[in-house]
Amino acid sequence: MLDFSKRPGNTRIRQQKLKAWQPIMSPVPVITCFSIMGIIFLAIGGLLYHFNNSINEYEFDYSSDEACVSSSLCEINITINSDTPLRAPVYMYYKLTNYYQNHRRYVTSRSDSQLSGDYVNSYSSIQDCKPYESLENSREEEDMYLPCGLIASSQFSDVIRLFESDGSAAVPLKKEGIAWESDLNKKFNNPPAEASNQIRLIPDFKDEDFIVWMRTAGLPTFRKLYRIIEQDLEGNYYFRIENNFEVSSFKGTKSIVLSEISIFGGKNIFLAYTYFSVGATCILLAIIFGIKHSINGRQQGDISYLNW
């Protein structure tokens, strides 16, 4: 006797009887699609290019400045031109070069359990933090770093302040809001009281400077948000910098970037060029297919091509 228990139900979905539409990729629709896609991508690229050029940005490399090389406290004079002023809000970044935060060993050298506020007291639980998990690789709880790992131990430590050129007043720098809200509220919490006997490296895990640093960059040249300035900048100013973060050992540089933003974010010409490239490629393919079809086209459904 036949077993029908595993036979699919006699419905239009199970028996694949639903109506379907499959486009026939004939030359004219393909050329039309490529042309429309090219125009759309070129238009978006033009829009991105326009907004990118409307952003004013200044970058100041202070790692090679003689005052900062020879002293741990230095001042850098800057000028914001009147024809390209910075309109609020102005975003202050620090920029590092030749710093490989994307190195496999560096990226994994952290304990997310520690960072989220869990009580971690076993040496085996912090093995991902190697080679910076505890004092002299001790297995004792009181010798464990909190937080452990290379990322936390190498946090950017320069302190940057901005002043009016005459020294009359400091420009207010806003720290609140520089970190992602999801990181601040969900991923980072201070450790419990039970972990007070461990070696505390970061006083406050909710510190936004620390949270920004812990989100590792994908390229060796990167910038990270440092402060937000809620006033226009124009004229002469100077930075007062506590020069604590050493970059000569890895042949890198460090800079301060002051930038406006647009509705598409910060200054990034690469995205506009990407859209231009894709759009131009689509238009070029449409032209090539069009020439090929006009010179050597054939009638749709010609059965003579079935002979072999």
Secondary structure, 3 states (H helix, E strand, C coil): CCCCCCCCCCCCCCCCCCCCCCCCCCHHHHHHHHHHHHHHHHHHHHHHHHHHHCCCEEEEECCCCHHHHHCCEEEEEEEECCCCCECCCEEEEEEECCCCCCCHHHHCCCCHHHHCCCCCCCHHHHHHHCCCCEHHHCCCHHHEEECCCHHHHCCCCCEEEEEECCCCCECCCECCCCCCHHHHHHHCCCCCHHHCCCEECCCCCCCHHHHHHHCCCCCCCEEEEEEEECCCECEEEEEEEECCCCCHHHCCCEEEEEECCECCECCCHHHHHHHHHHHHHHHHHHHHHHHHHHHHCCCCCCHHHHCC
